[in-house]
Amino acid sequence: MYQVLNQIHSPADVKKLNLQALTTLASDIREALFNRLTKIGGHCGPNLGSVEAEIALHYVFNSPVDKFVFDVSHQSYTHKMLTGRKAGYIDDTRFGEDSGYTNPDESEHDFFNIGHTSTSISLATGLARARDLLHGKENIIAFIGDGSLSGGEALEGLDYAGSELGSNLIVIVNDNEMAIAENHGGIYKNLKELRDTNGKAEHNLFKAFGLDYVYEPNGNDIASLVRVFESVKDSSHPVVVHIHTQKGKGYTPAETDQETWHWHPPFDRATGKATVNWGGGESYEDLTSNYLVQKAKSDPKVLVISPAMPMALGLGPEKRQMIGPVQYTDCGIAEEQAIAMASGAAKRGAKPVVITNATFLQRTYDQMAQDTALNNSAIAVILNFSAFNTMTDVTHLGIYINSIYGNIPNVRVLAPTNKAEYMAMMEYAIDQNDHPTIVLVPGNGVVNDNRPADKDYAQVKFRVEEQGSKVAIMALGDFYQRGEALSRQVEKELGFKPTLVNPRFASDIDCETLERLKENHQLVVTLEDGIVQGGFGEKIAAFYGDSSMKVLVYGLEKKFYDRYNPEELLANLGMTTDAMTQKIATTLRVSQ
Amino acid sequence: MYQVLNQIHSPADVKKLNLQALTTLASDIREALFNRLTKIGGHCGPNLGSVEAEIALHYVFNSPVDKFVFDVSHQSYTHKMLTGRKAGYIDDTRFGEDSGYTNPDESEHDFFNIGHTSTSISLATGLARARDLLHGKENIIAFIGDGSLSGGEALEGLDYAGSELGSNLIVIVNDNEMAIAENHGGIYKNLKELRDTNGKAEHNLFKAFGLDYVYEPNGNDIASLVRVFESVKDSSHPVVVHIHTQKGKGYTPAETDQETWHWHPPFDRATGKATVNWGGGESYEDLTSNYLVQKAKSDPKVLVISPAMPMALGLGPEKRQMIGPVQYTDCGIAEEQAIAMASGAAKRGAKPVVITNATFLQRTYDQMAQDTALNNSAIAVILNFSAFNTMTDVTHLGIYINSIYGNIPNVRVLAPTNKAEYMAMMEYAIDQNDHPTIVLVPGNGVVNDNRPADKDYAQVKFRVEEQGSKVAIMALGDFYQRGEALSRQVEKELGFKPTLVNPRFASDIDCETLERLKENHQLVVTLEDGIVQGGFGEKIAAFYGDSSMKVLVYGLEKKFYDRYNPEELLANLGMTTDAMTQKIATTLRVSQ
């Protein structure tokens, strides 16, 4: 087991190997990948497909003097194994040491924490410019998948490199013919032409950007890769090396169903079946995708748009087909395009609905502000994974959404507290003609309580779910259930029934309700599933600033949290029911 | 005067004209442009260059059924004159009716408020998708300058149109060989090749994206333009029409010095000299550009980066040359590239400093958060026009910056209150190795008071400029002088001397200072030059939420203000010195 990998402690050890040993190393690494992936899950397709390329990179180049920047960096497992971190793959007790993305805290061979797509070329041009300024001589290598190429930042990077750099930069385009789902965009027609002509097609996007270009069809063959990398090493100018690899290489299920196997939960290697059943029962992904299919069928004006993330809300190939190509469009990894196109479509009378992950919407501040909100285009955006307890990788946190989109004029952010409210808000967001409206998918499982939901969210109106006195608990979205628990505890411990408010709007305040609370309340407690800074609670605190109402603002801090335990984090922030009850008691005592 | 233009009340009138009359119309329109531009200033080069193209568009297409989307829309003056809005050009009493950008409130021929670059193709794809959905048949036309093409959103739009649309979309690339300054990026080498070969170059960026392509060299000749537009009208698929025009056409100074004449203040037509002397005396643009030249000379690690906006901080061609091409780089209109490249350069030991306008930095939320702040790359960003009283066009407001960048972990936003502090903060931001640091250029003229500035801003520390009691006035950045005035007035009217605090950090709070204020203050008043929501004051209000300290939060509202009178706006918000003094008196009375 791992006969060659066992000898690898740093890239220097890779350079000593002959071709046969390198080939054995590749199969060792695939075994190590299986060891980790079958047990804890992770990015399967991208890593299985790039084993040979990353071995060849370390064989040819001299890391960390020569510098690799992996786009998204979800495909960097092989690089990690070759740079002193194989324990995170072969030792089951040490999986936790590895973040799944490049991470400078782990190794001097990593230069950036990366998890969003399309950034590698731009970051690499920066390394290259500084190298030139400081009279360095090393190679700078960006390693980018075909899927990431459609992002505006990557295209800006290619454009810059194509004329402004004039020195060494090697952009390796790892073309496995897929984004997470199938690719969308004119670029991909061109990549296909280039593959079909062994790099000699009439049109060549990279050359049109002013870049030198080399094609290598055998992207899973170490000898070929070593040859092509040697040929561009120490290049005096930017060059694109287009390599053709097979996503999921070496594992039939992953080779066959590439969308499912892009990222996969723990699985049985023999059958390819998942060995855990996360969620189970009702899921918001199923609810959303089923709803969208039905909604599109019943209303021909509905236009579903996804920037390469249909599966973020359960919209697999079959459901996409049910919606059909007139009403469903994937613009590739191009969030700016998705939002601006939605705005245009709304102005022409369609009902656009954009679906993606919260963390990726960050890429569209300006498109949401200028293209959309300034024009008050009534688009709907459904965001998954905005909850603090769903994705905990520092690169994929959804906890900043309220502080971003809650402060753009005209934009409404709706935070539902149960299934009925989520479904009603989604329906409203799509049908309305009022405002750009973002609906956050709840992150704490499907809650089926008996609270009915309003249909209309045109007016900012908080909902008083339980009338009490003295203390008003405003529990936003996902934290509503924590608000309920806090309310019970306060009643039990402090002897009075507090008021429980479901704010529903994360972006705005309902001054009328806030004003009325002054009558028989001394304290307002806000709870929100996101950072406090720029968020919901601060708006409440400012509203009451000149009054005698006290305000306790609870939420996360403005920090880059990484792979945390959600409940521990809340405990550290004083957000257990007990701690908050105590704090309420203290605050009331002081103010009396 | 205006013999043909006088007959034009709508596009229908244009269609009736013969070629000779169309040509006369073009010179009428240039006269009308001169009438407005010489008297109130505006975008000269872009409008002078596109007169014939916009006449031909209205001659060939049928607006508003056929729909034009003008990129940036600063070149849409001719379109406006042809669609019922000529009074804004020929009648000096009615200049104010015209926003200088497309504006749906002005006319049914405008579909979007637009002022940022690179958005037209994406917006147009949305119009086109919705048209297809609703079985419409009209032409959708995006009109985009060559300078705007380098923006990621535009490239994402081309990529989408190149394969996913499959129906009518006409992208007119108005190639005048310039952004505001000279163009930068590989795209521009390709455009030159295409011009030099009459559209037949070996490489063609547009075809590589999968688009159909037509070249028209005579972009200022109406007959040629009509011919080429007729040839693509009702196209069944997306097509790029690349037209070559002359920026500043018809006015020698503007044809000769295109950078100076992109936008110009009022001028004497005979001499080309400005007839107003805005500013005069010391300016932050001169101070900044002189400083950057000197800093780059004295420190070879300094790398000045601008996304096509060097003149935002006075860095004209001569000063750019003094810094030299190793230490100065322009990445074209590509803000994402600018910030990500800066992050990369910082990681490799350079001292990157990005200069641009506040409103354009909005395009980089994700690059600042993920590429930069998450990696704590110590880049410097110098932002002009973040003040509420500098740019008042709704598309160019800088008042959102604190709510955006003040809520990203690790990012520091510094708001200086006088010249000494601005210069010290800029020096610190460039030399430090602590955090991504944004320095806001003051908007209220160069203040030379005697307050000295600290050199080090590594620790968040508010500065108590004047110690008093009862009321603490926290006057951020540009509003510091208003805080001073308020302090004097409070002392005079209310009979006690308040404490005056210069917070310096717009992004963070200094808990120690805030805590200490509790000892002998009852009220904190925050003043900020930006929207309150997500801004500085709300952080203060939340800090004091559970204490007996009252907080009054003053600033602008979360709104899209357009072409306002700054002092009137403040008066409407209750922000005159008198009104605030009264409010302070009331608040103190209630709390006693």
Interface residues (C-beta under 8 A of the other chain):
Chain A: K67 V69 P104 F111 F112 N113 I114 G115 H116 T119 S122 L123 A124 T125 G126 L127 A128 R129 A130 R131 D132 L133 L134 G136 S150 G151 G152 E153 L155 E156 G157 L158 D159 Y160 A161 G162 S163 E164 H184 G185 G186 I187 Y188 K189 N190 H203 N204 L205 K207 A208 F209 G210 L211 P300 K301 L303 V326 Q327 T329 D330 C331 G332 A334 E336 Q337 A340 M341 A342 S343 G344 A345 A346 K347 R348 G349 A350 P352 Q362 R363 Y365 D366 Q367 A369 Q370 D371 A373 L374 N375 V394 T395 Y400 S403 I404 G406 N407 I408 P409 N410 I531 V532 Q533 G534 G535 G537 E538 K539 A541 A542 Y544 G545 D546 S547 S548 K550 V551 L552 V553 K558 K559 F560 K583 T587 V590 S591
Chain B: K67 V69 P104 F111 F112 N113 I114 G115 H116 T119 S122 L123 A124 T125 G126 L127 A128 R129 A130 R131 D132 L133 L134 G136 S150 G151 G152 E153 L155 E156 G157 L158 D159 Y160 A161 G162 S163 E164 H184 G185 G186 I187 Y188 K189 N190 H203 N204 L205 K207 A208 F209 G210 L211 P300 K301 L303 V326 Q327 T329 D330 C331 G332 A334 E336 Q337 A340 M341 A342 S343 G344 A345 A346 K347 R348 G349 A350 P352 Q362 R363 Y365 D366 Q367 A369 Q370 D371 A373 L374 N375 V394 T395 Y400 S403 I404 G406 N407 I408 P409 N410 I531 V532 Q533 G534 G535 G537 E538 K539 A541 A542 Y544 G545 D546 S547 S548 K550 V551 L552 V553 K558 K559 F560 K583 T587 V590 S591
